[in-house]
Amino acid sequence: MPALSEIEFAVTMMVNAYQRWMVRCMAAAGVPAMSPLEVQVLHQVNHRGREKTLADVCLVLNIEDTHTVTYALKKLEQGGLIVSGKRGKEKTVSITREGERACLEYRRLREALLVQPVKSIGLDEAELSRLAAALRTISGNYEQAARAAAAM
């Protein structure tokens, strides 16, 4: 299935470009030296302004290796971007004012540097949504194949 190979290559290129974008945009927003995972975790903690648990963050980002997220949370807390707390026996994390400020600046830069140029090339939002839905569907097949391969 050559078309699947085309998707794999396109996703590889997209992931690499997206990770470079996240890191450089966050640096331009005033928070340099963050990894792509740290940027994603910061934005997830900021999402909807509610405290999150490690499990919440891992579930939404589809990350199995919780230790990578634990390390990212630790670095974000040391940087003053998030703060930890407790909900019963569970550890929680919440965004700080500094973390929220960084996310808002990232959003402003994203709108100016990425969203506007993408709009200008004429990509239809409905078409982009269909592409996203197809990628989510295909990712389910990769998840299933990964489980099958692990069981071999």
C-alpha positions in Angstrom: 0.0 0.0 0.0 2.2 2.9 -1.3 -0.3 5.5 -0.1 0.2 4.4 3.5 3.9 4.9 3.0 3.2 8.4 1.7 1.2 9.1 4.8 4.0 7.8 7.1 6.6 10.0 5.4 4.3 13.1 5.5 3.6 12.5 9.2 7.3 12.2 9.9 7.9 15.5 8.1 5.0 17.1 9.9 6.0 15.9 13.3 9.6 17.2 12.8 8.3 20.6 11.6 5.7 20.8 14.3 8.2 20.1 17.0 10.6 22.7 15.7 7.7 25.2 15.5 6.6 24.5 19.1 10.1 25.0 20.5 10.9 28.1 18.5 7.5 29.7 19.1 7.8 29.1 22.8 11.3 30.7 22.8 9.9 33.7 20.9 7.1 33.8 23.6 9.9 34.3 26.2 10.4 30.7 27.4 13.5 29.3 25.7 15.0 25.8 26.1 11.8 23.9 26.3 11.4 20.5 24.7 8.5 19.8 22.4 6.9 17.5 25.1 7.3 20.3 27.7 5.5 22.7 25.4 2.7 20.2 24.8 2.4 19.5 28.5 2.3 23.2 29.4 -0.5 23.9 27.0 -2.4 20.8 28.3 -2.1 22.0 31.9 -3.3 25.4 30.8 -6.2 24.0 28.8 -9.5 25.2 30.3 -7.8 26.6 33.4 -8.5 23.4 35.5 -6.0 21.4 37.5 -4.9 18.2 36.0 -3.4 14.9 37.2 -0.5 13.0 35.5 -3.1 10.5 34.2 -5.2 13.4 32.7 -2.2 14.8 30.8 -1.0 11.4 29.6 -4.5 10.4 28.4 -5.1 13.5 26.4 -1.6 13.5 24.8 -1.8 9.7 24.3 1.5 9.1 26.1 2.2 5.7 27.6 5.6 6.5 29.2 4.4 8.5 32.2 7.9 9.1 33.4 8.5 11.4 30.4 5.5 13.5 31.4 6.5 13.4 35.1 9.9 14.8 34.2 8.3 17.5 32.0 6.0 18.5 34.8 9.0 18.7 37.2 10.9 21.0 34.8 7.8 23.2 34.2 7.3 23.5 38.0 11.0 24.4 38.5 10.5 27.1 35.8 7.6 28.6 37.6 5.1 27.8 34.8 3.0 25.3 36.8 2.4 24.6 40.4 1.6 21.2 42.0 -1.1 20.5 44.5 -3.2 17.6 45.9 -6.7 16.3 45.3 -7.1 13.6 48.0 -4.1 11.4 47.6 -3.5 12.4 44.0 -1.0 15.0 42.9 -2.4 17.7 40.6 -0.8 20.5 38.5 -2.2 23.9 37.6 -1.0 26.7 35.5 0.7 29.8 37.1 0.2 33.4 36.0 3.6 33.1 34.3 2.6 29.9 32.6 -0.6 31.4 31.4 1.2 34.5 30.1 3.6 32.3 28.1 0.6 30.3 26.6 -1.2 33.5 25.7 1.9 34.9 24.0 2.4 31.6 22.2 -1.2 31.8 21.0 -0.7 35.4 19.8 2.4 34.4 17.8 0.7 31.3 16.5 -2.1 33.4 15.1 0.3 35.8 13.4 3.0 33.5 12.2 1.1 30.3 11.4 -2.7 30.6 11.3 -2.7 33.7 9.0 -0.3 32.2 6.5 -2.2 28.9 6.4 -5.4 30.8 5.8 -3.7 32.7 3.0 -2.9 29.6 1.0 -6.6 28.8 0.8 -6.8 25.6 2.8 -10.4 25.1 3.7 -11.1 24.5 7.5 -13.5 21.7 6.6 -10.8 20.0 4.6 -8.3 20.3 7.4 -10.9 18.8 9.8 -11.4 15.9 7.5 -7.7 15.4 7.3 -7.4 15.5 11.1 -10.3 12.9 11.4 -8.6 10.6 8.9 -5.3 10.8 10.8 -7.0 10.1 14.1 -8.7 7.0 12.5 -5.4 5.8 11.0 -3.6 6.4 14.4 -6.1 3.9 15.9 -4.9 1.3 13.4 -1.3 2.0 14.4 -2.2 1.6 18.1 -3.9 -1.8 17.3 -0.9 -2.9 15.2 1.5 -1.9 18.0 -0.4 -4.0 20.6 -0.4 -6.9 18.2 3.3 -6.6 17.6 4.0 -6.4 21.3 2.1 -9.6 21.8 4.2 -11.5 19.3 
